[in-house]
Amino acid sequence: MPSTILIIEDEPELARVLRSYLEKAGYDILTAYRGDTGLATWENKHPDLVILDLNLPGMDGLDVARHIRQDENLRTPILILTARAGESDELTGLELGADDYITKPFSPRIVVARVNALLRRSEPGKALDQKIKIAGLEIDPAGHTLSREGSTIDLTPTEFNLLVTLANQPGRVFSRLQLLEAAQGVAYEGYERTIDAHIKNLRAKLEPDTRNPRYIETVFGIGYRFVKQ
């Protein structure tokens, strides 16, 4: 069955172009032109991925992302589109749990490539199948689940892939660009700082004390590593 993509974009021509490219790539497409109707479509149709503009009538894109991430049973990948200047909105979106972002203007082919990468990474079993048991954590790549001392922790696909990458090689330092490629399947210079937002989210869910990380350590000027226990 082809994956279903929901495009929430208030520019009809841009939505039409994205729909055309994604349909040619083999996806089924749903389209909404307002934030509130887009959220309702997500709730009713449960698409496999959401392409979400930030500047939307009816409901702001950041509020849509916030509502989507409140449902812990549906870890729908979110790709944010934004024309807003500066990094604050992109980082806010990532902190809310979005998996990736693209700034306008962009090539539709880049969107298709990023969608392909996000969907590959969100499928169970794409990482190494062997369970990882370390420092009270049990990570199941095949089942795409994480538990700490028996309690389940819900992660977005990007957060989960980051954790698997780091925990598979404790003590190894990964650059932001390496982590971006591991988490999303593609890496673009200029986007590697988005890893900081994902690591912040991951620590908030994982670490008993985020000020003194037990699991994920910052290596200043380079990137991150999973602490050897």
Residue pairs with C-beta under 8 A, 6 or more apart in sequence:
2 26
2 27
2 28
3 27
3 28
3 48
3 49
3 119
4 27
4 28
4 29
4 30
4 45
4 47
4 48
4 49
5 22
5 27
5 28
5 29
5 30
5 47
5 48
5 49
5 50
5 51
5 115
6 29
6 30
6 31
6 32
6 38
6 41
6 42
6 45
6 47
6 49
6 50
6 51
7 15
7 18
7 19
7 22
7 29
7 30
7 31
7 32
7 51
8 32
8 33
8 34
8 35
8 38
8 41
8 50
8 51
8 52
8 53
8 56
8 61
8 64
9 15
9 18
9 31
9 33
9 51
9 53
9 56
9 81
10 33
10 34
10 53
10 55
10 56
10 57
11 53
12 33
15 31
15 33
17 108
18 51
18 108
18 111
19 29
19 31
20 108
21 108
21 109
21 111
21 112
22 29
22 111
22 112
22 115
23 29
25 112
25 115
25 116
27 115
30 41
30 45
30 47
32 38
32 40
32 41
33 57
34 56
34 57
34 58
34 59
35 56
35 57
35 58
35 59
35 60
35 61
35 63
35 64
36 58
36 59
37 58
38 50
38 52
38 56
38 59
38 64
39 59
39 64
39 67
39 68
41 47
42 50
42 64
42 68
42 76
46 74
46 76
47 76
48 76
48 77
48 119
48 122
49 76
49 77
49 78
49 79
49 115
49 118
49 119
49 122
50 68
50 76
50 77
50 78
50 79
51 79
51 81
51 111
51 115
52 61
52 64
52 65
52 78
52 79
52 80
52 81
52 98
53 61
53 80
53 81
53 82
54 60
54 61
54 62
54 80
54 81
54 82
54 83
54 84
54 89
54 93
55 61
55 82
55 83
55 84
56 64
61 80
61 82
61 93
62 89
62 92
62 93
62 96
65 78
65 80
65 93
65 96
65 97
65 98
66 96
68 74
68 76
68 78
68 97
69 78
69 96
69 97
69 156
72 154
75 122
75 154
75 155
75 156
75 157
77 99
77 100
77 118
77 119
77 121
77 122
77 156
77 157
77 158
78 93
78 97
78 98
78 99
78 100
79 98
79 99
79 100
79 101
79 102
79 111
79 114
79 115
79 118
80 90
80 93
80 94
80 98
80 100
80 101
80 102
81 101
81 102
81 104
81 106
81 111
82 89
82 90
82 93
82 101
82 102
82 103
82 104
83 103
83 104
84 90
87 193
90 101
90 103
90 194
91 194
91 197
93 101
94 101
94 194
94 197
94 198
94 201
95 197
95 200
95 201
97 156
97 201
99 118
99 156
99 157
99 158
99 184
100 114
100 118
100 158
100 184
100 191
100 194
101 191
101 194
102 110
102 111
102 114
113 186
114 184
114 186
116 185
117 184
117 185
117 186
118 157
118 158
118 184
118 185
120 126
120 185
121 157
121 158
121 161
121 183
121 184
121 185
122 157
124 141
124 142
124 143
124 144
125 141
125 142
126 141
127 141
127 142
127 161
127 164
128 141
128 164
128 168
129 141
129 142
130 141
131 138
131 139
131 140
131 141
131 142
132 138
132 139
132 141
132 164
132 167
132 168
133 139
134 167
134 170
134 226
134 229
135 214
135 215
135 227
135 229
136 148
136 149
137 146
137 147
137 148
137 167
137 206
137 215
138 146
138 147
138 148
139 145
139 146
139 163
139 164
139 167
140 146
141 164
144 157
144 160
145 152
146 152
146 153
146 155
146 160
146 163
147 153
148 206
153 205
153 206
154 205
155 163
155 202
155 205
156 201
158 183
158 184
158 198
159 198
159 201
159 202
159 205
161 182
161 183
161 184
162 179
162 182
162 183
162 195
162 198
162 199
162 202
163 202
163 206
165 174
165 179
165 182
165 183
166 174
166 179
166 216
166 224
166 225
166 226
167 215
167 226
169 226
170 225
170 226
170 227
170 228
170 229
171 225
171 226
171 227
171 228
172 225
172 226
173 219
173 222
173 223
173 224
173 225
174 182
174 223
174 224
174 225
175 192
175 222
175 223
176 192
176 193
176 195
176 196
176 223
176 224
177 187
177 189
177 192
178 187
178 223
179 192
179 195
179 223
179 224
180 186
180 187
180 188
180 191
180 192
180 194
180 195
181 187
183 195
183 198
195 223
195 224
199 216
199 224
202 216
203 210
203 213
203 215
203 216
204 210
206 215
206 216
207 213
207 214
207 215
207 216
208 214
213 227
214 227
215 226
215 227
216 224
216 225
216 226
216 227
217 224
217 225
217 226
217 227
218 224
219 225
